[in-house]
Amino acid sequence: MQYYFTLQSTAISTLQCSITSH
């Protein structure tokens, strides 16, 4: 479960970074 949570956090961070860059 910890792995999934880490993966989800990474995905969210990447998504926010993508939105901010635009």
PyMOL CGO cylinders between C-alpha atoms (Angstrom):
from pymol import cmd
from pymol.cgo import CYLINDER

trace = [
    CYLINDER, 0.00, 0.00, 0.00, 2.91, 2.31, 0.79, 0.3, 1, 1, 1, 1, 1, 1,
    CYLINDER, 2.91, 2.31, 0.79, 4.24, 1.86, -2.74, 0.3, 1, 1, 1, 1, 1, 1,
    CYLINDER, 4.24, 1.86, -2.74, 0.90, 2.85, -4.26, 0.3, 1, 1, 1, 1, 1, 1,
    CYLINDER, 0.90, 2.85, -4.26, 0.70, 5.94, -2.05, 0.3, 1, 1, 1, 1, 1, 1,
    CYLINDER, 0.70, 5.94, -2.05, 4.21, 7.01, -3.06, 0.3, 1, 1, 1, 1, 1, 1,
    CYLINDER, 4.21, 7.01, -3.06, 3.40, 6.44, -6.71, 0.3, 1, 1, 1, 1, 1, 1,
    CYLINDER, 3.40, 6.44, -6.71, 0.22, 8.50, -6.41, 0.3, 1, 1, 1, 1, 1, 1,
    CYLINDER, 0.22, 8.50, -6.41, 2.06, 11.35, -4.68, 0.3, 1, 1, 1, 1, 1, 1,
    CYLINDER, 2.06, 11.35, -4.68, 4.64, 11.40, -7.45, 0.3, 1, 1, 1, 1, 1, 1,
    CYLINDER, 4.64, 11.40, -7.45, 1.92, 11.49, -10.10, 0.3, 1, 1, 1, 1, 1, 1,
    CYLINDER, 1.92, 11.49, -10.10, 0.18, 14.41, -8.36, 0.3, 1, 1, 1, 1, 1, 1,
    CYLINDER, 0.18, 14.41, -8.36, 3.44, 16.34, -8.01, 0.3, 1, 1, 1, 1, 1, 1,
    CYLINDER, 3.44, 16.34, -8.01, 4.21, 15.82, -11.70, 0.3, 1, 1, 1, 1, 1, 1,
    CYLINDER, 4.21, 15.82, -11.70, 0.70, 16.88, -12.65, 0.3, 1, 1, 1, 1, 1, 1,
    CYLINDER, 0.70, 16.88, -12.65, 0.86, 20.07, -10.58, 0.3, 1, 1, 1, 1, 1, 1,
    CYLINDER, 0.86, 20.07, -10.58, 4.29, 20.88, -12.01, 0.3, 1, 1, 1, 1, 1, 1,
    CYLINDER, 4.29, 20.88, -12.01, 2.87, 20.44, -15.51, 0.3, 1, 1, 1, 1, 1, 1,
    CYLINDER, 2.87, 20.44, -15.51, -0.08, 22.73, -14.75, 0.3, 1, 1, 1, 1, 1, 1,
    CYLINDER, -0.08, 22.73, -14.75, 2.18, 25.38, -13.19, 0.3, 1, 1, 1, 1, 1, 1,
    CYLINDER, 2.18, 25.38, -13.19, 4.56, 25.38, -16.15, 0.3, 1, 1, 1, 1, 1, 1,
    CYLINDER, 4.56, 25.38, -16.15, 1.64, 26.25, -18.38, 0.3, 1, 1, 1, 1, 1, 1,
]
cmd.load_cgo(trace, "trace")
